[in-house]
Amino acid sequence: MGASKTSQFNQHTIQLATIARALAHPARITIIEHLLNHQCIMQKEIASIVKLSPVTVHDHISKLKDANLLDFHFIHNQYMVSLKLNDISVLTNFLPQSHSNT
């Protein structure tokens, strides 16, 4: 694999690419869609929503967390997951612009 030449791109473009990579799986998109409709959910409930094993769900959540899309809160001995709406807005602001330019 070659070296990444991210220095030629601005920070906004790099952040958008990171988010796009994190969303590049149907399970992760399902998690994000569910969180858009429900502000917060227990991490262990996500496995039943996407119908995958807890270990697989943990990997998907980790990728979304690495892209800075999720917040975690420890409430009543459970981890609650919610969206970081500021970072998701990078994507939502980009999509209408891309669509209107075509």
N, C-alpha and C positions, 0 to 999 in steps of 0.2 A: 504494500500500500504506500502511496506517495505521501509526502508531507502536505499538510493543509496550509493554504496560503490565505489565511483569514485576515492578515494585515492589510490586504488591499480592499477590504470591505469595511463599511462603517458599523458602529456598535448596534444600531437598530437592525440592520440586515442580518448580522450575526445572531442577534437575539431571536429574530423571526425564524431563521433557519433551525435554531435549537428547538424552538417550540414546534415547528413543523415535523422535525425528526421524532419528537416525543409523541406526537399525535399519529404517527405512521403505523398504527395497529388498531384494528376494530375494537378490541377490548378497551384500549385507552380512550378511544373516542366515546365509547359507551359510558365509561367512568365519568368523563368530562360532561357529557350530556346529562347524566343523572345528577351530577353536582350543580349543573346550571338550573335544574328544576327543584332541587332540594339543597338548601344552603349548606348543610352539614350532614355527614353520615358516618356511622361507625366503620372503621376499617374492615372489621371482620364481616360486615354485611355486604361488602362489595363483591366478595366471592360468590355469594348467591345471586347477586344482580347480573354478573357477567358469566355465571355458570362455569367458573374455572376453579382450580384448586387454590387454596390460600397461598401456597408458595408461589404459584404463577402470578397471582394477583399482587403479591408483594413485589415481584420483579417489575410489573407494569406500574405500580404506584411509585416505585423507586425512580423509574425513568421520568415520570411526570414530575416528581419532586426535584430531580436533577435539572429539569428544564425550568424550575422555579414557578411551577403552575399550581402547586398545592401547599396548603398550610396544615399543620398538625396541632391538635390540642388534646391534652390529656385530661379527660373529664370522667369522673366516677370510675376510675380504674380501667378506662378504655381510651384508645386513640380515636379521635374524631378527625375526619378529613374534610377540608373545605377548599374552595378555589381561591387563588390569589387573583382577584378580579383586575387589579392593575396590570398584571402581566398578561392575562388573557386578552385585555383590551388591545395589546399590540397586534394580535392576530385579527381581532374583529375590526380594527381600524384599517388594516391592510386589505382585507378581502373586498370591501366595497370599492376601494380605489382600483384594485386590479380588475374587477368586473366592469367598472365604468370605462376603463381604458380600452376595452376590446370592441 
